[in-house]
Amino acid sequence: MDRNENFAEEADDNRSSRSSSPPDSPNSPEMDRNPSPPPEGDDETAEEADAIGETVYSKHWLFSTLTRLIQMVTEHESHQGDSLEELSEEQENELCKVWDMAMDKDVAGFLQEFKAPDILLGVITKSHSPRLTEICVGILGNMACFHETCVSLSQNADLGAVLLLLLGDNDPPTLLETCRLLLTCVSQPDVAPLWLERIQQQTATCSNLCFIMRSSTNVELLMKVGELVDKLLDEDEELMKSWLSRLPSESHQDKNTHQDITVSLLEAAVQIRKEGPEALEAYMHALQLLTTVDEGLQHLVSDGGSGMPLWTFVCEVVCEDLCQPDDPPLILQEQKALLAPALALLSALHTSLQIDISLSLVGSLLRILYFYAENQRNCWDRVSEQRQTGENRRDEAERDIQTQAVVEIAGELLSAVLTCMPRDAVSDLMKDDHLTDKIWVAALKNLLPEYITAPELLYLLSTAAQWKFPLTLSTSTISKPFWSCWPRIDC
């Protein structure tokens, strides 16, 4: 019997077995009716059972993908003697889907229950593929966006140690995702102390962050590192002092690896300014925080410190990027978050270094006070034109509070130079349109009575005539206690 005869006999046997089905079987030749339909809803019930929470994502698919990830890493270790270095396009696409899915709260919770953080941690420690590491950290970062999963992730001591070590990685996308994850965790009040303690104990964290700020040209990474450093300094003053106390001395043998936090912040700020002033907010606030402790201010103003370069840089930002003459007054509201730390920095450095304030900075300070006065006037105009609800009035008051810090610091700096400004300097300000009668009146109204005493006001009013400005101030502009001191003035 040849191969074809055997195949024919097997086919006959199969047909014979199928024809011997029970009578109720759909294949039975004795059936004289159509088969009964399956019970309604079976497919829907199965789909619902496979769905993760209220989503359409499949539990089975997620199980399979994570299982293949484990097998993939294990096989490369056992058979090739090395970890995976490159992902195939299919592998990368599947893992990126998990990355996107982790932004859903139900999926993040399911991944946590499935012990996915432990799986991802194992993959990270064994991976030689920068892309694989980036995706794994990115999945954890998306999971950390939700409070419960963030708390669970933060309590994993091994994961915390590995993430801090990843700050020493040389792959920008991995560093970006690591900083994003750390920032998310530190921003959660419940777990922030735990992360701050770890960072305090891991002495390499400061050096790694400084190295990124001084060497990277990746704008997105620099912005995220700036946000992380700003948050750390804002949350823990002791951590800030410890980082300042580790600054390298002239005799330090490892100055290149033991970075200076003040210099690093300044260099990154210079780099990131090219993208626009709004990118500078975190760096400006972090630098301003350093001046709130004695250790930071002393380091800035000491011989060889970065106080003077910082003063020059911040002056350029304020004078060239913010509140320009052709801007509408409303720009003050948009830029107040950057102006407040910038002016606070200048105020602290001016007091300590006794630096001369340039005419361009004087012009910017005058303009800030003028914009504030114009916004206040427009606000009152809106109130008089239409009746506002209580909520709208509260919004207006809140905006005033937010800009008050900017106005107070600008007034303090301006008062330091205005009363001793020579006439030729005033002429230069007028020539450049930095000083007009409207700007002068608006500035003087904001300076009274907190920043200018009665004798100083007498000087300014007397010289206003020489500057050809109208004397439009009245007792309605100045508080009664201020006017009450006029009889005591020795003319």
C-alpha positions in Angstrom: 0.0 0.0 0.0 1.4 3.3 -1.1 1.3 6.7 0.7 -1.8 7.8 -1.2 -3.7 4.7 -0.2 -2.8 5.3 3.5 -4.0 8.9 3.3 -7.3 7.8 1.7 -7.9 5.2 4.4 -7.2 7.9 7.1 -9.7 10.2 5.4 -12.3 7.4 5.3 -11.8 6.7 9.0 -12.2 10.4 9.9 -15.4 10.7 7.9 -16.6 7.5 9.6 -16.0 8.9 13.0 -17.7 12.2 12.3 -20.8 10.3 10.9 -21.1 8.4 14.2 -22.0 11.5 16.2 -24.9 11.2 18.6 -28.3 12.1 17.3 -28.4 15.4 19.0 -25.1 16.5 17.5 -25.3 19.1 14.7 -23.3 16.7 12.5 -25.7 13.8 13.0 -27.4 12.7 9.7 -30.5 12.0 11.7 -31.0 15.7 12.6 -33.9 17.2 10.7 -33.8 20.8 12.2 -31.3 23.6 12.5 -29.0 23.6 15.5 -30.1 25.7 18.5 -28.4 29.1 18.7 -25.9 29.7 21.6 -27.3 31.3 24.7 -27.7 35.1 24.3 -25.0 37.3 25.9 -22.3 34.6 26.1 -19.9 36.5 23.9 -20.7 39.8 25.7 -20.2 38.2 29.1 -16.9 36.8 28.1 -15.7 40.1 26.8 -16.9 41.8 30.0 -15.0 39.3 32.1 -11.8 39.9 30.0 -12.1 43.7 30.2 -10.0 45.6 32.7 -12.5 47.6 34.9 -14.6 49.9 32.8 -12.2 49.9 29.9 -12.1 47.9 26.7 -8.6 46.7 27.3 -8.1 42.9 27.5 -6.7 41.2 30.6 -5.6 38.3 28.5 -3.7 40.5 26.1 -2.0 42.3 28.9 -1.1 39.0 30.6 0.3 37.7 27.4 2.4 40.8 26.7 4.0 40.8 30.1 4.6 37.1 29.9 6.4 37.5 26.6 8.4 40.3 28.0 9.7 38.0 30.8 10.4 35.2 28.4 12.2 37.6 26.0 14.6 38.9 28.7 15.1 35.4 30.2 15.9 33.8 26.9 18.5 36.4 26.0 20.2 35.9 29.3 20.2 32.1 29.3 21.0 31.4 25.6 23.1 34.4 24.5 24.8 35.1 27.8 23.8 38.8 27.7 20.7 40.9 28.1 18.6 42.2 25.3 20.1 45.1 23.5 17.6 45.8 20.7 13.8 45.5 20.6 12.0 44.3 17.4 9.4 46.6 16.0 6.6 44.2 17.1 8.0 44.0 20.7 8.4 47.8 20.9 4.9 48.4 19.6 3.3 46.0 22.1 5.2 47.5 25.1 4.3 51.0 23.9 0.6 50.0 24.0 1.1 48.9 27.6 2.8 52.3 28.3 -0.3 54.1 26.9 -2.7 51.9 28.6 -1.1 52.6 32.0 -2.5 56.1 31.9 -5.9 54.6 32.7 -6.6 54.3 36.4 -8.2 50.8 36.1 -5.3 49.5 34.0 -2.7 51.0 36.5 -4.5 49.3 39.4 -4.7 46.0 37.5 -1.0 46.2 36.7 -0.3 46.8 40.4 -2.4 43.7 41.4 -0.6 41.6 38.7 2.8 42.6 40.3 3.8 44.4 37.1 6.2 46.8 39.0 8.3 43.8 40.2 8.4 42.5 36.6 9.4 45.8 35.2 12.0 46.3 38.0 13.5 42.9 37.0 13.6 43.9 33.4 15.2 47.3 34.1 18.0 45.7 36.2 18.8 43.2 33.4 18.2 45.3 30.3 21.0 46.5 28.1 18.4 48.2 25.8 18.0 51.9 26.4 14.6 51.8 24.6 13.4 48.9 26.8 14.5 50.7 30.0 12.8 53.9 28.9 9.5 52.1 28.2 9.5 50.2 31.5 10.2 53.4 33.5 7.6 55.2 31.4 5.0 52.6 32.3 5.8 53.0 36.0 5.6 56.8 35.6 2.1 56.5 34.2 1.1 54.2 37.0 2.4 56.7 39.6 0.0 59.4 38.3 -2.7 57.8 40.5 -2.5 58.1 44.3 -3.0 54.4 45.3 -0.5 53.0 42.8 1.9 55.8 43.6 1.8 54.9 47.3 2.4 51.2 46.5 5.3 52.0 44.1 6.9 54.3 46.6 6.9 51.6 49.3 9.1 49.4 47.1 12.5 50.1 48.5 14.3 48.2 45.7 12.5 50.1 43.0 13.3 53.4 44.8 17.0 52.6 44.9 17.1 51.6 41.2 15.4 54.7 40.1 17.8 57.0 41.9 20.7 55.0 40.3 19.1 55.5 36.9 19.8 59.3 37.3 23.4 58.3 36.5 22.4 56.8 33.1 23.6 58.4 29.9 20.4 57.9 27.8 18.4 61.2 27.7 14.9 59.5 27.1 15.5 57.2 30.1 16.6 60.1 32.2 13.5 62.1 31.2 11.2 59.3 32.2 13.1 58.7 35.4 12.8 62.4 36.4 9.2 62.5 35.5 8.5 59.5 37.7 10.5 60.9 40.6 8.8 64.3 40.3 5.3 62.6 40.3 6.2 60.7 43.5 7.8 63.7 45.3 4.6 65.8 44.5 2.5 63.3 46.5 2.4 64.6 50.1 1.8 61.1 51.5 5.0 59.6 50.0 7.2 62.7 49.5 9.0 62.3 52.9 10.0 58.7 52.0 11.5 59.8 48.7 13.2 62.8 50.3 14.9 60.5 52.8 16.1 58.2 50.1 17.5 61.1 48.1 19.2 62.5 51.2 20.9 59.1 51.8 21.9 58.7 48.1 24.7 61.2 47.9 25.2 60.7 44.2 21.8 62.1 43.4 22.9 65.8 43.6 26.0 65.1 41.5 24.0 63.2 38.8 21.4 66.0 38.6 24.1 68.7 38.4 25.9 66.7 35.6 22.7 66.6 33.6 22.1 70.3 34.0 25.6 71.2 33.0 26.1 68.8 30.1 22.7 68.2 28.4 21.3 70.1 25.5 18.0 68.3 25.5 15.5 71.0 26.3 12.7 68.6 27.4 15.1 66.8 29.8 16.5 70.1 31.2 13.0 71.4 31.9 12.0 68.2 33.7 15.2 68.2 35.7 14.6 71.8 36.7 11.1 71.0 37.9 12.5 68.1 39.9 15.3 70.1 41.5 13.0 73.0 42.3 10.5 70.7 43.9 13.2 69.0 46.0 14.6 72.3 47.2 11.2 73.7 48.0 10.1 70.6 49.9 13.1 70.1 52.1 15.3 72.9 53.3 17.6 70.5 55.1 18.2 68.7 51.8 19.0 72.1 50.2 21.5 72.9 52.9 23.2 69.5 52.6 23.6 69.9 48.9 25.1 73.4 49.5 27.4 72.0 52.1 28.8 69.5 49.7 30.1 72.2 47.3 33.6 71.4 46.1 36.4 73.6 47.5 39.5 74.7 45.6 41.4 71.7 47.0 38.7 69.2 46.2 40.2 66.4 44.1 37.0 65.4 42.4 35.6 68.8 41.4 34.4 67.5 38.0 32.1 64.9 39.5 31.2 66.8 42.6 29.1 69.5 40.9 28.1 72.9 42.2 24.3 73.2 42.4 24.3 76.9 42.0 26.5 76.9 38.9 24.6 74.0 37.4 21.3 75.7 37.8 22.6 78.8 36.2 24.2 77.0 33.2 21.0 75.1 32.6 19.0 78.3 32.8 21.3 80.0 30.2 20.8 77.0 27.9 17.0 76.8 28.3 16.4 80.5 27.9 16.8 80.0 24.2 13.4 78.3 24.2 11.6 81.3 25.7 11.2 82.8 29.1 8.3 80.6 30.2 10.7 77.6 30.3 12.8 79.4 33.0 10.2 79.5 35.8 11.4 76.3 37.6 15.1 77.3 37.4 14.5 80.9 38.5 12.5 79.7 41.5 15.1 77.1 42.4 17.9 79.7 42.3 15.7 82.1 44.4 15.2 79.4 47.0 19.0 79.1 47.4 19.0 82.8 48.6 16.5 82.0 51.3 19.2 80.2 53.4 22.4 81.8 54.7 24.5 79.0 53.2 23.1 79.6 49.7 23.4 83.4 49.8 26.9 83.3 51.2 28.1 80.9 48.5 26.6 83.2 45.8 28.2 86.4 47.0 31.6 84.9 48.1 34.8 85.4 46.2 34.6 83.2 43.1 30.9 82.6 43.6 28.3 82.9 40.8 26.5 85.9 42.3 27.7 88.4 39.6 27.0 86.1 36.6 23.6 85.3 38.1 22.9 89.0 38.5 23.8 89.7 34.9 21.7 86.8 33.6 18.6 87.7 35.6 18.9 91.3 34.6 19.0 90.3 30.9 15.9 88.1 31.4 13.9 90.9 33.1 15.0 93.7 30.8 15.0 91.8 27.5 12.3 89.1 27.8 9.7 90.3 30.2 7.3 93.3 30.2 8.6 95.0 27.1 7.4 98.5 26.1 5.2 97.2 23.2 3.5 94.6 25.5 0.0 95.2 26.8 -0.2 95.8 30.5 -2.0 92.4 30.9 1.3 90.7 30.2 2.2 91.3 33.8 -0.5 88.7 34.8 1.0 86.2 32.4 4.6 86.6 33.5 4.1 87.2 37.2 5.2 83.6 38.1 8.6 84.2 36.5 8.9 87.9 37.6 8.4 87.2 41.3 11.4 84.9 41.8 13.5 86.9 39.3 13.0 90.2 41.2 13.4 88.4 44.5 16.8 87.1 43.3 17.9 90.6 42.2 16.7 92.1 45.5 18.8 89.6 47.5 21.9 89.9 45.4 21.6 93.7 45.3 21.5 93.9 49.1 24.5 91.6 49.5 26.7 92.7 46.6 25.7 96.4 46.6 25.5 96.3 42.8 24.6 99.4 40.8 21.2 99.1 39.1 21.4 99.8 35.4 19.1 102.2 33.6 17.6 99.4 31.6 16.6 97.6 34.8 15.2 100.9 36.3 13.1 101.2 33.1 11.8 97.7 33.5 10.9 98.3 37.2 9.1 101.5 36.3 7.2 99.7 33.5 6.2 96.9 35.9 4.6 99.4 38.3 3.0 101.2 35.4 1.5 97.9 34.0 0.2 97.1 37.5 -1.5 100.5 37.8 -3.1 100.1 34.4 -4.4 96.7 35.3 -5.9 98.1 38.5 -7.6 100.9 36.6 -9.0 98.5 34.0 -10.2 96.3 36.8 -12.1 99.1 38.4 -13.5 100.1 35.0 -14.9 96.7 34.6 -16.5 96.8 38.0 -18.2 100.1 37.3 -19.4 99.0 33.8 -21.1 95.8 34.9 -22.2 94.2 38.1 -19.9 91.4 39.1 -20.8 88.2 41.0 -19.1 87.5 44.3 -17.0 84.8 42.5 -15.7 87.2 39.9 -14.8 89.7 42.6 -12.9 87.0 44.4 -11.0 86.1 41.2 -10.0 89.7 40.8 -8.8 89.9 44.4 -6.8 86.6 44.0 -5.0 88.0 40.9 -4.1 91.1 42.8 -2.6 89.0 45.6 -0.6 87.0 43.1 0.9 90.1 41.6 1.4 92.0 44.8 4.8 90.2 45.5 6.1 91.4 42.1 5.0 95.0 42.8 6.4 95.1 46.3 9.9 93.8 45.2 9.9 96.1 42.2 9.1 99.1 44.5 11.8 98.1 46.9 14.4 97.9 44.2 13.3 101.1 42.5 13.2 103.1 45.7 16.9 102.2 46.2 18.0 104.3 43.2 15.2 106.7 42.4 15.9 109.2 45.1 19.5 109.6 44.2 19.2 109.4 40.5 21.2 112.2 38.6 19.4 114.4 36.1 21.4 113.0 33.1 20.2 109.5 34.0 16.7 110.7 34.0 17.2 112.3 30.6 18.4 109.0 29.2 15.4 107.2 30.6 13.1 109.8 29.0 15.0 109.6 25.7 14.4 105.8 25.6 10.7 106.2 26.6 11.3 104.3 29.8 10.0 107.3 31.7 7.0 109.3 30.8 4.6 111.4 32.9 2.1 108.5 33.1 4.8 106.0 34.1 6.2 108.4 36.6 2.8 109.1 38.3 1.9 105.4 38.3 5.3 104.4 39.9 5.1 107.1 42.5 1.6 106.0 43.6 2.9 102.5 44.1 5.9 103.6 46.0 3.9 105.6 48.5 4.0 105.4 51.4 5.8 102.1 52.0 9.1 102.8 50.1 9.5 106.5 50.1 9.6 108.8 53.2 8.2 112.3 53.4 11.5 114.1 52.8 12.2 111.8 49.9 8.8 112.6 48.4 9.6 116.4 48.8 12.8 115.8 46.8 11.0 113.9 44.1 8.1 116.4 43.8 10.5 119.3 43.6 12.6 117.6 40.9 9.5 116.5 39.0 9.2 120.1 37.8 12.7 120.0 36.5 11.8 116.7 34.7 8.8 118.5 33.3 6.3 116.0 34.8 2.9 117.2 36.1 2.4 117.3 39.8 -0.8 115.3 39.8 -0.5 113.7 43.3 -3.0 114.8 45.9 -4.0 113.9 49.5 -6.4 111.4 48.0 -3.4 109.5 46.6 -1.4 109.4 49.8 -2.6 108.1 53.1 -3.4 110.6 55.9 -0.7 109.3 58.3 1.9 110.1 55.6 0.6 113.6 55.1 0.6 114.2 58.9 4.4 114.2 58.9 4.7 117.1 56.5 4.8 119.8 59.2 7.9 118.2 60.7 9.9 118.4 57.4 12.9 120.6 57.7 13.1 122.5 54.4 
